[in-house]
Amino acid sequence: MTTQRIRDFLATRRPDGPCLVVDLDVVRDNFHAFRHAMPDSAIYYAVKANPAPEVLKLLAGLGSNFDCASVAEIEMALEAGATAARISYGNTIKKERDVARAHALGVSLFAVDSHEEVEKISRAAPGARVFCRVLTDGEGAEWPLSRKFGCVPQMAVDVLVYAHQLGLQSYGVSFHVGSQMTKVDAWDSALADAKRVFVQLAKQGIHLQMVNMGGGFPTKYLRDVPSAEAYGKSIYQALRTHFGNQIPQTIIEPGRGMVGNAGVIKAEVVLISKKSDNDDARWVFLDIGKFGGLAETMDEAIRYPIRTERDGDEMEPCVIAGPTCDSADVLYEKNLYPLPLSLTIGDEVLIEGTGAYTTTYSAVAFNGFEPLKAYVI
């Protein structure tokens, strides 16, 4: 949804070229919604979703913690006002020197999913707390995560035992149910796996303290999604089911759900054409595409709401593509996207729900196009 503040900004500033505008009031509302829905869980904002300094500073001031994927993101969070105690180095794939740098900055909470990663952390961050990521199937997610991250539950047990043997603090387990998860009960089976890991380690005298329940909380695109409150109720019930009255510390890592609906991209129609006289579908080319920040249209997984000033006119399905000289720069073709028949070259369009995973995916200068500009209001 395009807020009035964003509309006023675009009308007043008239920025040239495609740009993202993020409304901090929406981010603030989202943070409070998560805090209200899951008051017993620590919020670790996934910095990768949108690392704009203004966003990080706002969230740091509200009391958020931060899930960071790199030393650079850790430094951003610290610069925004977070303390090292409020930062998790949540990437399971880290150079040993980056672990050492994070540890030197004061970070003491690290993700692992293998014996080899444990060895690196034991050398570079002795005594640190580690949590092991467990694989999930991602069923129900619009952007499922691959097997790149995590390990099966039995291996997680072995990894955490090994961490304990090497002098690290085996602190907990983590999982991620998949991005843009629209099933509120998706956390149930993952929490069941987490409980089994807790039980197996307790038998060996290792008592875990924390479950990192990851992100996956959605933002609204073309379809309504459940509220934060609905997720909170379902997750709490799953925690009670599997952990009873001994619920451990819990972490959530909203990224898309925190900033997705706070952002709108302003773009322009560059060309409207057909490929033959008999072609039913128009091709609508925008001045932004996959390489300009809309990478999540890959495989048409994410379908953004696209608004025009002609939305009351007759609509017709179209192919939508970006401006670059790369044949992969097509946003929607398998499933055509309805746009007004009256749409004209030079018209501006608003692409909603783009506050997450856009600027960070934007190429530096592919085909000479500038990176996506961003304004935070």
Beta strands, then each sheet from edge to edge (+ up, - down):
strand 1: 19-22
strand 2: 41-46
strand 3: 65-68
strand 4: 87-89
strand 5: 109-112
strand 6: 129-133
strand 7: 141-143
strand 8: 169-174
strand 9: 179-181
strand 10: 210-212
strand 11: 249-252
strand 12: 263-273
strand 13: 282-286
strand 14: 306-308
strand 15: 315-321
strand 16: 330-340
strand 17: 348-352
strand 18: 373-376
sheet 1: 14+ 17- 12+ 1- 18-
sheet 2: 4+ 3+ 2+ 11+ 10+ 8+ 6+ 5+
sheet 3: 7+ 9-
sheet 4: 14+ 17- 12+ 13- 15- 16+
end
